[in-house]
Amino acid sequence: MNYSEKKNILYRFISVGILLVSLLVDAFALYNAFTLGAKDKYLTISGLFLCAAFTILEFVVILKGWKKDSNLYKIAFNESDHVNNVPLIAVIVGTVFGIGLMILSVVIYCTKTEIDTKNAMSIIMAISVYLVANCLIYYIFLLMFRKKPLSIKDLIK
């Protein structure tokens, strides 16, 4: 097995690990939906199942091409193997939005006592964790598959 295949396998393992965290948050929110007994339980459960379905679909897509190069390379890098700035800016905006939603949902979940509010915040928390997980997967891809090695001078700039 060559270096490129090992790097692909490592990237896929890391991605699946990050998505498992997202799936665990989905399971926690689903547990809350059943134990708290909110009025709109069916909407909560359907939203969480949809989020879990997207996560499982992403598991399949990531694990499908085990040793092959990812199609994400065409999005992340341009023809001259430099980082494509437009998708990077979109991912940065998505990361900031996801972290903001995650913090907001955790704070409201911990401070409010109403059952419906807790269920709504658990859905928002699950979706924001999924968004941040996908952004982290993109950042890890950028760091692992860039052609130019990362040096301390790049981090200082």
C-alpha positions as CSV (number, residue, x, y, z in Angstrom):
1,M,0.0,0.0,0.0
2,N,1.5,3.3,-1.0
3,Y,1.5,6.6,0.8
4,S,-1.4,8.1,-1.1
5,E,-3.7,5.1,-0.3
6,K,-2.7,5.3,3.4
7,K,-3.5,9.0,3.5
8,N,-6.9,8.3,1.8
9,I,-7.7,5.6,4.4
10,L,-6.6,7.8,7.3
11,Y,-8.7,10.7,6.0
12,R,-11.8,8.5,5.7
13,F,-11.3,7.1,9.2
14,I,-11.1,10.6,10.6
15,S,-14.1,11.7,8.6
16,V,-16.2,8.7,9.9
17,G,-15.1,9.5,13.5
18,I,-16.2,13.1,13.2
19,L,-19.5,11.9,11.7
20,L,-20.0,9.5,14.5
21,V,-20.0,12.5,16.9
22,S,-22.8,14.0,14.8
23,L,-24.7,10.7,14.9
24,L,-24.3,10.6,18.7
25,V,-25.8,14.1,19.1
26,D,-28.7,12.9,16.9
27,A,-29.2,10.0,19.2
28,F,-29.1,12.2,22.2
29,A,-31.7,14.6,20.7
30,L,-33.9,11.6,19.7
31,Y,-33.6,10.3,23.3
32,N,-34.7,13.7,24.6
33,A,-37.7,13.7,22.1
34,F,-39.0,10.4,23.5
35,T,-38.3,11.0,27.2
36,L,-39.4,14.7,27.5
37,G,-42.7,14.1,25.7
38,A,-43.2,17.4,23.8
39,K,-46.4,18.4,21.9
40,D,-44.7,18.3,18.5
41,K,-42.9,15.0,19.0
42,Y,-43.5,13.8,15.4
43,L,-41.9,16.9,13.9
44,T,-38.9,16.5,16.1
45,I,-38.5,12.9,15.4
46,S,-38.9,13.4,11.6
47,G,-36.3,16.2,11.7
48,L,-33.8,14.1,13.6
49,F,-34.3,11.0,11.4
50,L,-33.7,13.2,8.3
51,C,-30.5,14.6,9.9
52,A,-29.4,11.0,10.8
53,A,-30.2,9.8,7.2
54,F,-28.0,12.5,5.8
55,T,-25.2,11.4,8.2
56,I,-25.6,7.8,7.2
57,L,-25.6,8.6,3.5
58,E,-22.4,10.5,4.0
59,F,-20.9,7.5,5.8
60,V,-21.7,5.4,2.7
61,V,-20.3,8.0,0.3
62,I,-17.1,8.4,2.3
63,L,-16.5,4.6,2.8
64,K,-17.5,3.7,-0.8
65,G,-14.2,4.7,-2.4
66,W,-11.9,3.3,0.2
67,K,-8.5,3.8,-1.4
68,K,-9.5,6.1,-4.3
69,D,-9.0,9.8,-4.4
70,S,-12.0,11.8,-3.2
71,N,-14.1,13.9,-5.5
72,L,-13.7,16.7,-3.0
73,Y,-10.3,17.4,-4.5
74,K,-12.0,18.9,-7.6
75,I,-13.8,21.4,-5.3
76,A,-11.1,22.2,-2.8
77,F,-8.2,22.8,-5.2
78,N,-8.1,24.4,-8.7
79,E,-6.2,23.3,-11.7
80,S,-2.8,24.6,-10.4
81,D,-3.3,22.7,-7.1
82,H,-3.9,25.9,-5.1
83,V,-6.7,26.1,-2.6
84,N,-9.9,27.2,-4.3
85,N,-11.0,30.4,-2.4
86,V,-14.7,30.5,-3.1
87,P,-15.5,27.1,-1.5
88,L,-13.1,27.9,1.4
89,I,-15.0,31.2,2.1
90,A,-18.3,29.4,2.0
91,V,-17.0,26.7,4.4
92,I,-15.7,29.4,6.8
93,V,-19.1,31.2,6.8
94,G,-20.8,27.8,7.4
95,T,-18.4,27.1,10.3
96,V,-19.1,30.4,11.9
97,F,-22.8,30.0,11.5
98,G,-22.7,26.4,12.8
99,I,-20.7,27.2,15.8
100,G,-22.9,30.2,16.6
101,L,-26.0,28.0,16.3
102,M,-24.4,25.3,18.4
103,I,-23.5,27.7,21.2
104,L,-26.9,29.3,21.1
105,S,-28.8,26.0,21.2
106,V,-26.6,24.7,24.1
107,V,-27.1,27.8,26.2
108,I,-30.9,27.9,25.6
109,Y,-31.2,24.2,26.2
110,C,-29.4,24.5,29.6
111,T,-31.2,27.6,30.7
112,K,-34.8,27.1,29.7
113,T,-37.1,24.5,31.4
114,E,-39.9,24.3,28.9
115,I,-40.1,21.0,27.2
116,D,-40.9,22.3,23.7
117,T,-38.0,24.7,23.9
118,K,-35.6,21.9,24.9
119,N,-36.8,19.7,22.0
120,A,-36.4,22.6,19.5
121,M,-32.9,23.3,20.8
122,S,-31.9,19.6,20.5
123,I,-32.9,19.6,16.9
124,I,-31.0,22.8,16.2
125,M,-28.0,21.4,18.1
126,A,-28.0,18.2,16.0
127,I,-28.2,20.1,12.8
128,S,-25.5,22.6,13.8
129,V,-23.2,19.7,14.9
130,Y,-23.7,18.1,11.5
131,L,-22.8,21.4,9.8
132,V,-19.7,21.9,11.8
133,A,-18.7,18.3,11.3
134,N,-18.8,18.7,7.6
135,C,-16.8,21.9,7.8
136,L,-14.2,20.1,9.9
137,I,-14.0,17.3,7.3
138,Y,-13.4,19.9,4.6
139,Y,-10.6,21.6,6.7
140,I,-8.9,18.2,7.4
141,F,-9.1,17.4,3.7
142,L,-7.4,20.7,2.8
143,L,-4.6,20.1,5.3
144,M,-4.0,16.5,4.4
145,F,-4.1,16.7,0.6
146,R,-2.4,20.0,-0.2
147,K,0.6,19.6,-2.4
148,K,2.8,22.1,-0.7
149,P,3.9,20.9,2.8
150,L,2.7,23.1,5.7
151,S,5.4,25.0,7.5
152,I,5.5,27.3,10.5
153,K,6.0,30.3,8.1
154,D,2.6,29.6,6.6
155,L,0.9,29.7,10.0
156,I,2.7,33.0,10.8
157,K,1.4,34.8,7.7
